Amino acid sequence: MKAGYALGYFNCDDGPAHSISVEVWGRKEQPEYGTMFWKCTRQPDNFVCIETAGIH
C-alpha cells in the first residue's frame, strides 16, 4: 500500500473484519498524516464516512 493512502484500513470496533461498501468524503492520499479519523453513518446498503481529523 502506498504511504499516505488514507483508505487502506477502517477500524470500526473490536469485532471481526468485514467487507462492506463505503462512500468516502475526504482526500484519499494524505501523506502529512499517520492516522486519519472518520465519522461513519450506516445507510441501508453501505456506510458513508466523512473525514474529521488527522494526526501526525
All heavy atoms as a GROMACS GRO file, in nm:
protein
  445
    1MET      N    1   0.084  -0.117   0.000
    1MET     CA    2   0.000   0.000   0.000
    1MET      C    3   0.089   0.124   0.000
    1MET      O    4   0.189   0.131   0.070
    1MET     CB    5  -0.090  -0.003   0.123
    1MET     CG    6  -0.186   0.110   0.128
    1MET     SD    7  -0.300   0.106   0.270
    1MET     CE    8  -0.307  -0.061   0.316
    2LYS      N    9   0.053   0.222  -0.076
    2LYS     CA   10   0.129   0.346  -0.090
    2LYS      C   11   0.125   0.427   0.040
    2LYS      O   12   0.019   0.441   0.102
    2LYS     CB   13   0.069   0.427  -0.205
    2LYS     CG   14   0.143   0.553  -0.238
    2LYS     CD   15   0.080   0.620  -0.357
    2LYS     CE   16   0.146   0.751  -0.387
    2LYS     NZ   17   0.083   0.819  -0.500
    3ALA      N   18   0.240   0.479   0.083
    3ALA     CA   19   0.246   0.563   0.202
    3ALA      C   20   0.158   0.685   0.184
    3ALA      O   21   0.155   0.746   0.076
    3ALA     CB   22   0.390   0.606   0.228
    4GLY      N   23   0.081   0.720   0.287
    4GLY     CA   24  -0.008   0.835   0.280
    4GLY      C   25  -0.146   0.804   0.228
    4GLY      O   26  -0.232   0.891   0.225
    5TYR      N   27  -0.172   0.677   0.190
    5TYR     CA   28  -0.305   0.640   0.142
    5TYR      C   29  -0.397   0.627   0.262
    5TYR      O   30  -0.375   0.545   0.351
    5TYR     CB   31  -0.298   0.509   0.064
    5TYR     CG   32  -0.428   0.469   0.000
    5TYR    CD1   33  -0.483   0.546  -0.101
    5TYR    CD2   34  -0.497   0.356   0.040
    5TYR    CE1   35  -0.602   0.511  -0.161
    5TYR    CE2   36  -0.616   0.319  -0.018
    5TYR     CZ   37  -0.668   0.397  -0.119
    5TYR     OH   38  -0.788   0.362  -0.177
    6ALA      N   39  -0.502   0.709   0.269
    6ALA     CA   40  -0.586   0.720   0.388
    6ALA      C   41  -0.698   0.617   0.395
    6ALA      O   42  -0.769   0.612   0.494
    6ALA     CB   43  -0.648   0.861   0.392
    7LEU      N   44  -0.714   0.534   0.293
    7LEU     CA   45  -0.828   0.443   0.291
    7LEU      C   46  -0.790   0.296   0.295
    7LEU      O   47  -0.870   0.210   0.261
    7LEU     CB   48  -0.913   0.469   0.165
    7LEU     CG   49  -0.956   0.613   0.144
    7LEU    CD1   50  -1.030   0.628   0.014
    7LEU    CD2   51  -1.039   0.662   0.260
    8GLY      N   52  -0.671   0.265   0.340
    8GLY     CA   53  -0.625   0.127   0.339
    8GLY      C   54  -0.696   0.038   0.440
    8GLY      O   55  -0.711  -0.082   0.418
    9TYR      N   56  -0.742   0.094   0.551
    9TYR     CA   57  -0.799   0.013   0.657
    9TYR      C   58  -0.891   0.099   0.743
    9TYR      O   59  -0.851   0.208   0.785
    9TYR     CB   60  -0.687  -0.046   0.743
    9TYR     CG   61  -0.734  -0.129   0.858
    9TYR    CD1   62  -0.779  -0.258   0.839
    9TYR    CD2   63  -0.732  -0.079   0.987
    9TYR    CE1   64  -0.822  -0.335   0.945
    9TYR    CE2   65  -0.774  -0.155   1.095
    9TYR     CZ   66  -0.819  -0.283   1.073
    9TYR     OH   67  -0.861  -0.358   1.178
   10PHE      N   68  -1.012   0.053   0.766
   10PHE     CA   69  -1.106   0.118   0.858
   10PHE      C   70  -1.128   0.025   0.976
   10PHE      O   71  -1.155  -0.093   0.957
   10PHE     CB   72  -1.241   0.144   0.790
   10PHE     CG   73  -1.245   0.265   0.704
   10PHE    CD1   74  -1.193   0.264   0.576
   10PHE    CD2   75  -1.303   0.382   0.750
   10PHE    CE1   76  -1.198   0.376   0.496
   10PHE    CE2   77  -1.308   0.494   0.671
   10PHE     CZ   78  -1.255   0.491   0.543
   11ASN      N   79  -1.119   0.078   1.096
   11ASN     CA   80  -1.144   0.000   1.216
   11ASN      C   81  -1.263   0.062   1.288
   11ASN      O   82  -1.255   0.172   1.340
   11ASN     CB   83  -1.021   0.002   1.307
   11ASN     CG   84  -1.040  -0.083   1.430
   11ASN    OD1   85  -1.134  -0.160   1.439
   11ASN    ND2   86  -0.950  -0.068   1.525
   12CYS      N   87  -1.375  -0.012   1.291
   12CYS     CA   88  -1.498   0.042   1.350
   12CYS      C   89  -1.520  -0.003   1.493
   12CYS      O   90  -1.583   0.066   1.570
   12CYS     CB   91  -1.618   0.002   1.265
   12CYS     SG   92  -1.609   0.068   1.098
   13ASP      N   93  -1.474  -0.122   1.527
   13ASP     CA   94  -1.492  -0.175   1.662
   13ASP      C   95  -1.399  -0.294   1.682
   13ASP      O   96  -1.310  -0.318   1.600
   13ASP     CB   97  -1.638  -0.213   1.686
   13ASP     CG   98  -1.691  -0.317   1.587
   13ASP    OD1   99  -1.610  -0.395   1.532
   13ASP    OD2  100  -1.812  -0.321   1.563
   14ASP      N  101  -1.421  -0.370   1.785
   14ASP     CA  102  -1.336  -0.485   1.814
   14ASP      C  103  -1.387  -0.615   1.752
   14ASP      O  104  -1.335  -0.722   1.780
   14ASP     CB  105  -1.322  -0.504   1.965
   14ASP     CG  106  -1.244  -0.390   2.030
   14ASP    OD1  107  -1.159  -0.331   1.960
   14ASP    OD2  108  -1.267  -0.362   2.148
   15GLY      N  109  -1.490  -0.607   1.671
   15GLY     CA  110  -1.549  -0.727   1.611
   15GLY      C  111  -1.466  -0.780   1.495
   15GLY      O  112  -1.360  -0.728   1.463
   16PRO      N  113  -1.515  -0.885   1.429
   16PRO     CA  114  -1.442  -0.944   1.318
   16PRO      C  115  -1.439  -0.850   1.196
   16PRO      O  116  -1.523  -0.761   1.182
   16PRO     CB  117  -1.521  -1.071   1.286
   16PRO     CG  118  -1.660  -1.044   1.337
   16PRO     CD  119  -1.642  -0.953   1.456
   17ALA      N  120  -1.341  -0.872   1.110
   17ALA     CA  121  -1.327  -0.792   0.988
   17ALA      C  122  -1.444  -0.821   0.892
   17ALA      O  123  -1.494  -0.934   0.887
   17ALA     CB  124  -1.195  -0.822   0.920
   18HIS      N  125  -1.486  -0.719   0.818
   18HIS     CA  126  -1.596  -0.731   0.721
   18HIS      C  127  -1.554  -0.663   0.592
   18HIS      O  128  -1.474  -0.572   0.592
   18HIS     CB  129  -1.722  -0.661   0.771
   18HIS     CG  130  -1.780  -0.717   0.894
   18HIS    ND1  131  -1.855  -0.831   0.897
   18HIS    CD2  132  -1.774  -0.674   1.022
   18HIS    CE1  133  -1.893  -0.856   1.021
   18HIS    NE2  134  -1.844  -0.761   1.099
   19SER      N  135  -1.616  -0.706   0.483
   19SER     CA  136  -1.606  -0.634   0.356
   19SER      C  137  -1.741  -0.572   0.331
   19SER      O  138  -1.842  -0.643   0.323
   19SER     CB  139  -1.570  -0.730   0.242
   19SER     OG  140  -1.440  -0.778   0.256
   20ILE      N  141  -1.745  -0.439   0.323
   20ILE     CA  142  -1.871  -0.368   0.305
   20ILE      C  143  -1.845  -0.243   0.221
   20ILE      O  144  -1.736  -0.186   0.224
   20ILE     CB  145  -1.933  -0.332   0.442
   20ILE    CG1  146  -2.075  -0.280   0.426
   20ILE    CG2  147  -1.847  -0.236   0.519
   20ILE    CD1  148  -2.154  -0.275   0.554
   21SER      N  149  -1.943  -0.200   0.147
   21SER     CA  150  -1.932  -0.081   0.064
   21SER      C  151  -1.927   0.044   0.152
   21SER      O  152  -2.007   0.060   0.244
   21SER     CB  153  -2.053  -0.074  -0.031
   21SER     OG  154  -2.048   0.043  -0.107
   22VAL      N  155  -1.831   0.133   0.121
   22VAL     CA  156  -1.814   0.257   0.196
   22VAL      C  157  -1.801   0.374   0.098
   22VAL      O  158  -1.719   0.371   0.008
   22VAL     CB  159  -1.687   0.252   0.286
   22VAL    CG1  160  -1.669   0.383   0.359
   22VAL    CG2  161  -1.694   0.136   0.382
   23GLU      N  162  -1.885   0.476   0.117
   23GLU     CA  163  -1.875   0.600   0.040
   23GLU      C  164  -1.793   0.697   0.124
   23GLU      O  165  -1.828   0.724   0.240
   23GLU     CB  166  -2.015   0.656   0.014
   23GLU     CG  167  -2.017   0.785  -0.063
   23GLU     CD  168  -2.159   0.835  -0.085
   23GLU    OE1  169  -2.254   0.755  -0.080
   23GLU    OE2  170  -2.174   0.956  -0.107
   24VAL      N  171  -1.684   0.748   0.069
   24VAL     CA  172  -1.589   0.829   0.145
   24VAL      C  173  -1.592   0.974   0.098
   24VAL      O  174  -1.585   1.002  -0.021
   24VAL     CB  175  -1.446   0.772   0.131
   24VAL    CG1  176  -1.346   0.860   0.201
   24VAL    CG2  177  -1.440   0.630   0.184
   25TRP      N  178  -1.601   1.066   0.196
   25TRP     CA  179  -1.595   1.209   0.170
   25TRP      C  180  -1.468   1.262   0.237
   25TRP      O  181  -1.466   1.288   0.356
   25TRP     CB  182  -1.718   1.279   0.225
   25TRP     CG  183  -1.841   1.247   0.149
   25TRP    CD1  184  -1.908   1.128   0.150
   25TRP    CD2  185  -1.912   1.331   0.060
   25TRP    NE1  186  -2.016   1.133   0.067
   25TRP    CE2  187  -2.022   1.258   0.010
   25TRP    CE3  188  -1.894   1.462   0.017
   25TRP    CZ2  189  -2.112   1.311  -0.080
   25TRP    CZ3  190  -1.984   1.515  -0.071
   25TRP    CH2  191  -2.091   1.440  -0.120
   26GLY      N  192  -1.360   1.272   0.160
   26GLY     CA  193  -1.231   1.318   0.210
   26GLY      C  194  -1.123   1.283   0.110
   26GLY      O  195  -1.148   1.212   0.013
   27ARG      N  196  -1.002   1.331   0.133
   27ARG     CA  197  -0.892   1.304   0.040
   27ARG      C  198  -0.841   1.162   0.057
   27ARG      O  199  -0.822   1.115   0.168
   27ARG     CB  200  -0.777   1.402   0.063
   27ARG     CG  201  -0.810   1.545   0.026
   27ARG     CD  202  -0.690   1.636   0.041
   27ARG     NE  203  -0.647   1.638   0.181
   27ARG     CZ  204  -0.521   1.640   0.220
   27ARG    NH1  205  -0.422   1.637   0.131
   27ARG    NH2  206  -0.488   1.643   0.347
   28LYS      N  207  -0.816   1.094  -0.053
   28LYS     CA  208  -0.767   0.956  -0.049
   28LYS      C  209  -0.620   0.950  -0.013
   28LYS      O  210  -0.576   0.855   0.050
   28LYS     CB  211  -0.789   0.888  -0.183
   28LYS     CG  212  -0.935   0.867  -0.214
   28LYS     CD  213  -0.954   0.800  -0.348
   28LYS     CE  214  -1.101   0.785  -0.378
   28LYS     NZ  215  -1.125   0.729  -0.508
   29GLU      N  216  -0.542   1.048  -0.052
   29GLU     CA  217  -0.399   1.050  -0.022
   29GLU      C  218  -0.368   1.166   0.071
   29GLU      O  219  -0.397   1.281   0.040
   29GLU     CB  220  -0.317   1.060  -0.150
   29GLU     CG  221  -0.332   0.936  -0.236
   29GLU     CD  222  -0.241   0.936  -0.356
   29GLU    OE1  223  -0.144   1.012  -0.358
   29GLU    OE2  224  -0.269   0.860  -0.448
   30GLN      N  225  -0.311   1.132   0.189
   30GLN     CA  226  -0.280   1.233   0.290
   30GLN      C  227  -0.146   1.200   0.355
   30GLN      O  228  -0.141   1.158   0.471
   30GLN     CB  229  -0.393   1.238   0.393
   30GLN     CG  230  -0.525   1.271   0.326
   30GLN     CD  231  -0.628   1.320   0.422
   30GLN    OE1  232  -0.597   1.386   0.520
   30GLN    NE2  233  -0.753   1.291   0.395
   31PRO      N  234  -0.036   1.218   0.282
   31PRO     CA  235   0.095   1.180   0.335
   31PRO      C  236   0.139   1.260   0.458
   31PRO      O  237   0.230   1.218   0.529
   31PRO     CB  238   0.188   1.204   0.217
   31PRO     CG  239   0.118   1.302   0.131
   31PRO     CD  240  -0.029   1.275   0.149
   32GLU      N  241   0.074   1.371   0.486
   32GLU     CA  242   0.112   1.453   0.602
   32GLU      C  243   0.061   1.394   0.734
   32GLU      O  244   0.100   1.440   0.841
   32GLU     CB  245   0.063   1.597   0.585
   32GLU     CG  246  -0.087   1.615   0.587
   32GLU     CD  247  -0.157   1.600   0.452
   32GLU    OE1  248  -0.104   1.533   0.361
   32GLU    OE2  249  -0.267   1.656   0.438
   33TYR      N  250  -0.026   1.293   0.728
   33TYR     CA  251  -0.082   1.233   0.849
   33TYR      C  252  -0.046   1.086   0.860
   33TYR      O  253  -0.039   1.014   0.760
   33TYR     CB  254  -0.234   1.246   0.850
   33TYR     CG  255  -0.283   1.388   0.854
   33TYR    CD1  256  -0.362   1.438   0.753
   33TYR    CD2  257  -0.249   1.473   0.959
   33TYR    CE1  258  -0.407   1.569   0.755
   33TYR    CE2  259  -0.293   1.603   0.962
   33TYR     CZ  260  -0.372   1.651   0.860
   33TYR     OH  261  -0.414   1.780   0.863
   34GLY      N  262  -0.031   1.038   0.982
   34GLY     CA  263  -0.008   0.896   1.007
   34GLY      C  264  -0.137   0.821   1.031
   34GLY      O  265  -0.150   0.703   1.002
   35THR      N  266  -0.237   0.891   1.087
   35THR     CA  267  -0.367   0.831   1.118
   35THR      C  268  -0.476   0.930   1.081
   35THR      O  269  -0.465   1.049   1.109
   35THR     CB  270  -0.378   0.799   1.268
   35THR    OG1  271  -0.273   0.709   1.304
   35THR    CG2  272  -0.511   0.735   1.302
   36MET      N  273  -0.583   0.880   1.020
   36MET     CA  274  -0.699   0.963   0.986
   36MET      C  275  -0.818   0.919   1.070
   36MET      O  276  -0.830   0.803   1.106
   36MET     CB  277  -0.735   0.947   0.837
   36MET     CG  278  -0.630   0.997   0.742
   36MET     SD  279  -0.594   1.172   0.763
   36MET     CE  280  -0.755   1.244   0.753
   37PHE      N  281  -0.907   1.013   1.097
   37PHE     CA  282  -1.029   0.983   1.171
   37PHE      C  283  -1.149   1.018   1.083
   37PHE      O  284  -1.148   1.117   1.011
   37PHE     CB  285  -1.034   1.063   1.302
   37PHE     CG  286  -0.927   1.022   1.397
   37PHE    CD1  287  -0.806   1.089   1.399
   37PHE    CD2  288  -0.946   0.915   1.483
   37PHE    CE1  289  -0.706   1.051   1.485
   37PHE    CE2  290  -0.846   0.876   1.570
   37PHE     CZ  291  -0.725   0.944   1.571
   38TRP      N  292  -1.252   0.935   1.093
   38TRP     CA  293  -1.371   0.947   1.008
   38TRP      C  294  -1.496   0.932   1.094
   38TRP      O  295  -1.497   0.858   1.191
   38TRP     CB  296  -1.372   0.837   0.902
   38TRP     CG  297  -1.248   0.832   0.821
   38TRP    CD1  298  -1.131   0.768   0.853
   38TRP    CD2  299  -1.226   0.893   0.695
   38TRP    NE1  300  -1.039   0.787   0.755
   38TRP    CE2  301  -1.094   0.862   0.655
   38TRP    CE3  302  -1.304   0.970   0.609
   38TRP    CZ2  303  -1.040   0.906   0.535
   38TRP    CZ3  304  -1.251   1.014   0.490
   38TRP    CH2  305  -1.120   0.983   0.454
   39LYS      N  306  -1.602   1.003   1.057
   39LYS     CA  307  -1.734   0.984   1.118
   39LYS      C  308  -1.816   0.905   1.016
   39LYS      O  309  -1.841   0.954   0.906
   39LYS     CB  310  -1.801   1.117   1.149
   39LYS     CG  311  -1.937   1.099   1.211
   39LYS     CD  312  -2.002   1.232   1.240
   39LYS     CE  313  -2.123   1.216   1.315
   39LYS     NZ  314  -2.241   1.208   1.306
   40CYS      N  315  -1.854   0.785   1.053
   40CYS     CA  316  -1.925   0.696   0.960
   40CYS      C  317  -2.069   0.675   1.005
   40CYS      O  318  -2.096   0.658   1.124
   40CYS     CB  319  -1.854   0.563   0.951
   40CYS     SG  320  -1.685   0.577   0.886
   41THR      N  321  -2.160   0.675   0.907
   41THR     CA  322  -2.302   0.654   0.932
   41THR      C  323  -2.349   0.537   0.847
   41THR      O  324  -2.321   0.532   0.727
   41THR     CB  325  -2.382   0.781   0.894
   41THR    OG1  326  -2.327   0.893   0.965
   41THR    CG2  327  -2.528   0.765   0.928
   42ARG      N  328  -2.419   0.446   0.910
   42ARG     CA  329  -2.471   0.330   0.837
   42ARG      C  330  -2.594   0.370   0.758
   42ARG      O  331  -2.686   0.433   0.809
   42ARG     CB  332  -2.506   0.218   0.935
   42ARG     CG  333  -2.546   0.092   0.862
   42ARG     CD  334  -2.577  -0.019   0.960
   42ARG     NE  335  -2.592  -0.140   0.882
   42ARG     CZ  336  -2.529  -0.252   0.905
   42ARG    NH1  337  -2.446  -0.261   1.006
   42ARG    NH2  338  -2.548  -0.356   0.828
   43GLN      N  339  -2.594   0.334   0.632
   43GLN     CA  340  -2.707   0.354   0.541
   43GLN      C  341  -2.767   0.216   0.512
   43GLN      O  342  -2.708   0.114   0.548
   43GLN     CB  343  -2.658   0.422   0.413
   43GLN     CG  344  -2.590   0.555   0.433
   43GLN     CD  345  -2.683   0.660   0.488
   43GLN    OE1  346  -2.798   0.671   0.446
   43GLN    NE2  347  -2.635   0.737   0.585
   44PRO      N  348  -2.880   0.208   0.442
   44PRO     CA  349  -2.939   0.076   0.413
   44PRO      C  350  -2.845  -0.018   0.336
   44PRO      O  351  -2.845  -0.138   0.363
   44PRO     CB  352  -3.063   0.109   0.330
   44PRO     CG  353  -3.099   0.248   0.372
   44PRO     CD  354  -2.969   0.317   0.400
   45ASP      N  355  -2.766   0.035   0.243
   45ASP     CA  356  -2.683  -0.051   0.158
   45ASP      C  357  -2.533  -0.033   0.177
   45ASP      O  358  -2.455  -0.104   0.113
   45ASP     CB  359  -2.716  -0.027   0.011
   45ASP     CG  360  -2.859  -0.065  -0.022
   45ASP    OD1  361  -2.909  -0.163   0.036
   45ASP    OD2  362  -2.921   0.005  -0.104
   46ASN      N  363  -2.490   0.065   0.258
   46ASN     CA  364  -2.347   0.092   0.274
   46ASN      C  365  -2.323   0.180   0.396
   46ASN      O  366  -2.414   0.204   0.473
   46ASN     CB  367  -2.292   0.159   0.148
   46ASN     CG  368  -2.345   0.299   0.127
   46ASN    OD1  369  -2.438   0.345   0.191
   46ASN    ND2  370  -2.284   0.371   0.036
   47PHE      N  371  -2.199   0.225   0.412
   47PHE     CA  372  -2.164   0.326   0.511
   47PHE      C  373  -2.120   0.451   0.436
   47PHE      O  374  -2.060   0.443   0.329
   47PHE     CB  375  -2.048   0.279   0.598
   47PHE     CG  376  -2.088   0.186   0.708
   47PHE    CD1  377  -2.098   0.050   0.685
   47PHE    CD2  378  -2.115   0.234   0.835
   47PHE    CE1  379  -2.135  -0.036   0.785
   47PHE    CE2  380  -2.152   0.148   0.937
   47PHE     CZ  381  -2.161   0.012   0.912
   48VAL      N  382  -2.148   0.568   0.493
   48VAL     CA  383  -2.097   0.695   0.441
   48VAL      C  384  -2.004   0.750   0.548
   48VAL      O  385  -2.043   0.766   0.664
   48VAL     CB  386  -2.211   0.794   0.412
   48VAL    CG1  387  -2.156   0.929   0.372
   48VAL    CG2  388  -2.303   0.739   0.304
   49CYS      N  389  -1.876   0.773   0.510
   49CYS     CA  390  -1.774   0.819   0.605
   49CYS      C  391  -1.720   0.955   0.563
   49CYS      O  392  -1.679   0.974   0.448
   49CYS     CB  393  -1.660   0.717   0.613
   49CYS     SG  394  -1.714   0.558   0.679
   50ILE      N  395  -1.719   1.048   0.657
   50ILE     CA  396  -1.671   1.184   0.635
   50ILE      C  397  -1.545   1.205   0.718
   50ILE      O  398  -1.544   1.178   0.839
   50ILE     CB  399  -1.779   1.287   0.674
   50ILE    CG1  400  -1.905   1.265   0.588
   50ILE    CG2  401  -1.727   1.429   0.658
   50ILE    CD1  402  -2.024   1.344   0.633
   51GLU      N  403  -1.440   1.254   0.655
   51GLU     CA  404  -1.314   1.281   0.724
   51GLU      C  405  -1.334   1.388   0.830
   51GLU      O  406  -1.396   1.491   0.805
   51GLU     CB  407  -1.214   1.330   0.619
   51GLU     CG  408  -1.083   1.372   0.673
   51GLU     CD  409  -0.996   1.434   0.565
   51GLU    OE1  410  -1.014   1.404   0.446
   51GLU    OE2  411  -0.911   1.514   0.601
   52THR      N  412  -1.282   1.362   0.952
   52THR     CA  413  -1.296   1.460   1.059
   52THR      C  414  -1.162   1.516   1.107
   52THR      O  415  -1.158   1.631   1.153
   52THR     CB  416  -1.370   1.399   1.181
   52THR    OG1  417  -1.295   1.288   1.229
   52THR    CG2  418  -1.510   1.356   1.143
   53ALA      N  419  -1.054   1.438   1.102
   53ALA     CA  420  -0.926   1.487   1.153
   53ALA      C  421  -0.813   1.393   1.111
   53ALA      O  422  -0.837   1.281   1.067
   53ALA     CB  423  -0.929   1.498   1.305
   54GLY      N  424  -0.692   1.441   1.129
   54GLY     CA  425  -0.573   1.359   1.106
   54GLY      C  426  -0.467   1.395   1.208
   54GLY      O  427  -0.462   1.509   1.256
   55ILE      N  428  -0.384   1.297   1.245
   55ILE     CA  429  -0.274   1.324   1.337
   55ILE      C  430  -0.143   1.276   1.274
   55ILE      O  431  -0.142   1.183   1.193
   55ILE     CB  432  -0.294   1.261   1.475
   55ILE    CG1  433  -0.309   1.108   1.466
   55ILE    CG2  434  -0.411   1.320   1.548
   55ILE    CD1  435  -0.312   1.038   1.600
   56HIS      N  436  -0.034   1.339   1.310
   56HIS     CA  437   0.097   1.306   1.254
   56HIS      C  438   0.152   1.181   1.315
   56HIS      O  439   0.132   1.139   1.419
   56HIS     CB  440   0.196   1.420   1.275
   56HIS     CG  441   0.152   1.544   1.206
   56HIS    ND1  442   0.174   1.565   1.072
   56HIS    CD2  443   0.085   1.651   1.251
   56HIS    CE1  444   0.124   1.682   1.039
   56HIS    NE2  445   0.068   1.736   1.144
   0.00000   0.00000   0.00000
